[in-house]
Amino acid sequence: MNVVAWGEQVKAARDPQSAGARTAASLSQPPSEWAAIAERTRAKYLKSFQDAITGMQGKLPPSPPAQPSR
């Protein structure tokens, strides 16, 4: 499961009041934009994660050769 799919699954379980005493008026963007912002954030995180994994490929030491079975 990727982070975008996970975010969609747990969205309903999130408590909007869990962020503390913040209210809609204290946040920088209007509530009508929150869903789009959340989706962009998850997609950006996933791309950054995939880029990091791709960047590590070829930089890790090779796996030791398999030992012959006796």
C-alpha positions as CSV (number, residue, x, y, z in Angstrom):
1,M,0.0,0.0,0.0
2,N,1.4,3.4,-0.8
3,V,1.2,6.5,1.3
4,V,-1.5,8.1,-0.9
5,A,-3.8,5.1,-0.6
6,W,-3.1,4.9,3.1
7,G,-4.0,8.6,3.5
8,E,-7.3,8.0,1.9
9,Q,-8.1,5.0,4.1
10,V,-7.4,6.8,7.4
11,K,-8.9,10.2,6.4
12,A,-12.3,9.3,7.9
13,A,-10.6,8.2,11.2
14,R,-8.8,11.5,11.7
15,D,-10.2,13.9,14.3
16,P,-10.1,17.5,13.0
17,Q,-9.8,18.7,16.6
18,S,-6.6,16.7,17.2
19,A,-4.4,19.5,15.9
20,G,-4.9,21.3,19.2
21,A,-6.8,24.5,19.7
22,R,-6.3,25.7,16.1
23,T,-9.5,26.7,14.3
24,A,-10.3,27.3,10.7
25,A,-9.8,31.0,11.2
26,S,-6.3,30.5,12.5
27,L,-5.1,28.4,9.4
28,S,-3.6,30.1,6.4
29,Q,-5.7,28.5,3.7
30,P,-9.5,28.3,3.6
31,P,-11.1,24.9,4.4
32,S,-12.3,24.5,0.8
33,E,-8.7,24.1,-0.2
34,W,-7.6,21.6,2.5
35,A,-8.5,18.4,0.6
36,A,-6.5,19.6,-2.5
37,I,-3.6,20.6,-0.3
38,A,-3.6,17.3,1.5
39,E,-3.6,15.4,-1.8
40,R,-0.7,17.5,-3.2
41,T,1.2,17.0,0.0
42,R,0.8,13.2,-0.1
43,A,1.7,13.0,-3.8
44,K,4.8,15.2,-3.2
45,Y,5.9,13.0,-0.3
46,L,5.4,9.8,-2.3
47,K,7.4,11.2,-5.2
48,S,10.2,12.4,-2.9
49,F,10.3,8.9,-1.3
50,Q,10.4,7.2,-4.6
51,D,13.2,9.6,-5.8
52,A,15.2,8.8,-2.6
53,I,14.8,5.0,-3.2
54,T,15.9,5.4,-6.8
55,G,18.9,7.5,-5.7
56,M,20.0,4.8,-3.3
57,Q,19.9,2.1,-6.0
58,G,23.4,1.2,-7.1
59,K,24.9,2.9,-4.0
60,L,24.4,0.1,-1.6
61,P,27.0,-2.6,-1.2
62,P,26.3,-5.8,-3.3
63,S,24.6,-8.7,-1.6
64,P,27.0,-11.5,-0.6
65,P,27.0,-14.4,-2.9
66,A,24.6,-17.3,-2.0
67,Q,26.2,-20.1,-0.1
68,P,26.0,-23.5,-1.9
69,S,23.7,-25.9,-0.1
70,R,25.3,-29.0,1.3
